[in-house]
Each structure stands twice: as structure tokens, then as C-alpha cells.
Amino acid sequence: MKIVITDGYTLNAGDLDWESIQKFGELTIYDRTPLDQVISRCQDADIVLTNKVSFDEHTIEKLPRLQLICVTATGYNIIDIDAAKNKGVAVCNVPGYGTASVAQHAIALLLEITNHIGKNARSTAEGKWQRSEDWCYTEAPITELSGKTLGIVGFGNIGQQTARIAAALGMSILYHNRSVKNTALGRPVDLATLFAESDVVSLHCPLTSDNLEFVNAALLATMKPSAVLINTARGQLINEGDLANALNTGKIAGAGLDVLSKEPPFADNLLLSAKNCIITPHNAWMSREARQRILDTTVENIKAFVNGQAIHVVNA
């Protein structure tokens, strides 16, 4: 059995071990694969592991031996799952691996916006504290989160874990979800209420055709001028031009983003220069612990498939 990993570097830059995958057959690992080389590199593969390299209908049709595509992530929009099903190719994903890591990052973005730790630490490193006439100072006003309201869009595992952390900080929780959850972690509300009443809005919903750029000028205009937007989900949930305008004109106070619509971003992305906008390079999922869970679950996916009892199949 031949196994090809198309883009292994982001999952394992050297701190994890591919040995658990190698036991299933002949393994070829590529750190990155350009789209025009996917077919040639995967031509003889029985199993493919991919994170962000897409497999459309044309690509799948050109891979005669392919039996299984393992997406080393939860989202699988990079795969034409219908084309795979029609060709008898199973597609498996990795659910639930990043709950703790992504929720932690969402709160970290929020704390950076409210406490300005990076900004104050940089000023100290640059000698400003040593030159200060006072024994303390801050580069920007610090805001307490206790007593504030966090609105969470998408109340799955990550959204609920974010709520738990926020509640420990003294925040009250609103949430909007496709279905009401049986939980006391937060109060379900409609989307308009959530955006209007929240001091912080955090996005944790999957990207669908229905919510593409749903965070737009009209919705942003309903937020408090003091409000903050956090996004660790998908960049395409936000109309980036509208958000940049809202930040630059003071319609909202700040944004903390780990995702953008195009990654890596183009140099002219308006959010890169927007006021009070903190952007990290899609690394909320990248804790070693989370990546190890991806690898472990992928091993289980392959093992189950080989044994004729496939799990985590998204195109059954």
C-alpha cells in the first residue's frame, strides 16, 4: 500500500513522528505540494493525507489507485466529497482535535486587545520604562472583562470551551447556533441580538454557502462602538473591507483575527493596516498537543479503513 502526504510540514515540522503512519505501507512525505503537481505525486497512491491541498473532481478522476483521502483537519471543504464518493473513495476527517487549543487562542487574542501585553512589553524592551518619570504606565487603556458580555457564534465544542474560559473571567455568555444546546453555559439568542448586546463577539462556526461574509457593514453597524470582534474560525465569514472600514472609522473598538480570506494574505489586504487589528498567522490549531491528536486520529482512521470498519467518514 502506498501512502502520500501532500503537505506535511504544518502538521509536523519535525517535532512529531511519522512512524505510526509508516507501518501501514510505503510512505512518501512532501512538505508542500503545488496544485499542478498533485496528480503526478499522488498517481500511485492508495491513501492520501492532505491538510490544505485540494482534491477536486478532475484530480480524483486522475488517481486510479486512490481508496482513501485523510484530511488532517476537521474542515473538509477542500475535497469534492461527491466526486470522491462516486469514484468509491472514502474521505475521513479529524473531529474535535483543536477544542482546547483554539479556544485558548481566541481568549489570548481578546486578552491582548484588552491588556496590551505585547505593546507594553515592547515599550519596556525599547527602554521606555527605564526613562519613565513614574513607577508604572500603560501604552493603552486596560479593560476588565469581568462583567462584560461575550457573544459566541457557533456553539459547538470550541465555542463552549471558549465560553467556559470566559465565564471563569467573569463574563456572561450569549450564543447563536443552528440548534439550541442543552447547556447552562450561555443564553441562546438570535444573531441580531447577539451582535447588538455583546461587548465581544467571537466566531466559532463552520463556513457554509449561507454564511459567507455574513459579518458585513450592516451587521458591524449594530455593534457597540466599544465592542471587539474575534475570529478563529474561517476568514471568509467576514467581509474584510467592511471590517477594515469599521475599525478605521471607530465603529467598533478592535478585532483579533487568526484567519483571513486568503492565506497567506495578499499585501493589499486592508486588515493588515487597519486600526486596532491584531492578526496571527492561522496558528490557533498548532499546539503540539493538538497536532499530536490529529496524527493519532489519522492513524485510527487509516487502521479502521484497512480493517473494513471506516470511521469519521464524511462522504458515506
N, C-alpha and C positions, 0 to 999 in steps of 0.2 A: 504494500500500500504506500502510495506517495502522498506526502503532505507538504503544502506550500504555505508559508506565512508571508503575506504580501507587504505588510507594513508593521514590522515587529518592534521598531525602535521605541515608539512612545510607550508601549506596554512594558518592554524590557530593554532598558539601555545598558544592562549588564549586571543589575542587582538581583535579578531573578534567575531561575534555572529552567531551561527548555527541556531538560531530561525527561520530565514526565510526559511530554508530547512525543519525544523521540521513540519511546517504547512502542508506539503504535505503527511505526514504519519508517521509511526513508524521508527525512525531514530536510527541506530547503528553506532557509530563512533570508528574507530580504528586509533590510531596514526600511526601505521606501520603494514603491513601485509606481512609475509614471503610468498614466492611463493607457498610453499607446503600447505599453509592454505587458499589460495584464494577461492577454491571451497567450503570448509566447511563453511567459514564465509559468503559467498555470496549465499549459497544454496537456501535460501528462498527469495532472494532479487528480487524486481520488477525493481528497479533502483539502479545502482551502480555509485558512484563518485570515480574516480581514477586520480591520478596525474602521478605517475611513475610505479605503479603496472600493469604489463602487462596482457592482456587477449588474449590468443591465441585460435586457433580453438578448441583444446581439452577442455580448460576451459569453453569457451562459450557453448559448447555442453553439459556440465555437469550442467548447470544452467537453469533448466526448466522454471522458472518463469520470467527470465530476459527479460525486454522490452526495457530498455534504459541504455546506458553507457554514462555518462557525464565525459568527460576528462576535468579536471580543468587546462587546458593549451591550447596553440594554436596547438602545435605539437601532432599528434595522432598516431605516428609510433608504440606505444606500444600496439595498438589494431589491431587484424586481422579484418579489416573492411569488407572484403569479406565474411568471415565466419559469422560475425555478420549479414550482410545483408541477407545471405542465411537462417539464422535462424529467420529473422524478427526482429532483434534487431537494433534499431536506435543508432547511435553514434554521439554525439554532442561535439563540442569543444568550446573554448573561444577565438575568434579572437580579436586582437588589444588591449588587456589589458595592455601590458607592453611597449608600444611605448616610453613613456616619461622616464620610469624607466631604461630600458635597454640602450637607447641612452645616458642617463646621466652617466650610469656606464661605458660605452665604453669611453667616454671622460674623466671620472675620472681616468681610468686606464692610458690613454695617458698622462694626466697631472701629475700623479705620476711618470711616466717614465721621463718626461721632466723636472719636477720641484723638484723631490726627496723630497717631503714634509715629508713623513713618515721617511725617512732616516735622514733628518736634524732635525726633531722633536725628534727622538730617541737620537741623539747625544746631543741635548740640555738637555734632561731628564737625560742623563748619566753624565752631568757636563762639557762637552767639551767647551761649550760657556763660562762658567764661568772661565775656565782655559785658554781661548784663548788670545794670545798677540794682536789680532786685534779686532776691533769692529764688524766685520762680517766675515763670511766664508761660504762655502758650501761643503758638503761631496762629491759632484759630479757636473760636469758642468751642468748648466741650459740652456735649449734650448728654444728659442722663436718659437711658432707655426705660428705666423703671417708670411705670405709669403711662407709657406710650402704647399705641395700638399697632400691631403687626398684622397686615393682611396678606394671606398666602393664597396664591392662585395655583391650584393643583395640590390636593391634599392626600397624596399617596405616601409611600414610606419616607421619602426625603422631606416632603412638606411637613409631615407630622413630626419628624425628628427635629426639623428647624423650629417648629412650634414648641417642642419640649425645652430646647435651649433658650429660646426667647422667654418662655414662661419663667424659667429659672432666673432670668434677668429682671423679672417683674413686669413684663409686657403682657397685655391682654391680646387675645388672638381672634381674628376673623378669618374665615376661609371661604373660597369659592371652588366648587368641584362639580364634575358632571353628575355625581350622585352624593347624597348626604351620607357622611360617615357616622358609624355608631361609636362615637368617641366624645369625651368631655374636654378634649384638648383645645377646642375652639368653637366658635359660633358660626354656623353656615349663613351666608348672605349672598345676595346677587352681586354681579360684577360691579355694577354702578355704585352700590352702597360701599363695597369694599374699597374702591379707589377713592371715594369721597371722604370716608371716615378714617382711613388708615394714616398713621404717621410714617409708616414704612410699608411698602408693597414688595413682596418677594415672589418671583415667578418660579414655579416648580412643575409646570405642566408639560406634557409632550407636545411636539409640533405636529399640527394637523392642517389639512387644507382649510379648515374652518377658522383657525386662529392665527393664520399668517398675518403678521404685522397688526395684530389686534390692539396693541399698545400704540396708539396713534395720537395725533394732535387733539382730537376731540376728547379722548379718554384722559390724556395727561392734563387737559384743562380743568378737569373735575377734581384734581388732587389739591391738597393743601400746599400753599407756597413753601411751607417748611418741610414738605414730605420728601422721602428718599425712595428711589426705585432700585431694587436688587434683582439681577438676573444671572442665575447659574444654570439655566435650562437650555434654551436654544436662542441664538441671536436673531433668527427670523421672526420671533414673536414680537419684535419691536420694529416700528418704523424709525430707523436710525436718524434720519433727517429731522423728523418731528421731535425726537428726544433731544437731539443736539440743540434745537431751537428753544425747547422748553428750559433746558439748563442755561443756555446763554442769555435768555431774557428773564431768568429768575422765576419762571412759572412753577418750577419745583426746585428744591434745595440741592439735590445731589443724586448721583447714581453710582452704583458699584456693579460692574459687569465682568463676568468671566467668559462670556461668549459674544461673538459678533456674527453678522450675517455671512460674511466671507472670512475664512480663516486659512492662512494668515490674512490679515486685513490689507486692503489697498491703502496706499499712503494718503489718499484723499478722503478716507473715511472721516466724516465730520465729528464723530465722537472722540477721535484721538486728540482733538484740540478743544473739545467742549469744556466749559467751566465746571468745576466740582464733579468731575467724572473720573472715577478710578477704574482702570481696566487691567485685569490679569489675563495671561495667555492660555485660557481654557485649561487650567490646571487644578480645578476643584476635585477632579476624579483621581488625581495622580498620586495619592498617598501610596506608600509601599504596600500597606495592608490591603487597600482596595485593589491594587493591581495583582497582588497575590490571589485575592479572591477570584478575580477574572480568570487567571491562569488555572486555578483549581477547578472552577466550574466548567471551563472549556475542556479540561481533561475528562470530567464527568460526562460532558456532552458527547465527546468522541467515544468514550467507553460504552455508554448506553447505546449509541448508534451502532457500533460494531457488534454489540450483543443483541441487536434487533429490538431494543426497547428504548427508542429515542426519547429524549426529554428536552424541554424548553424549545420545542419546535414551533415556529411562528407561522408556518405555511402548511399545516397539516390538512 
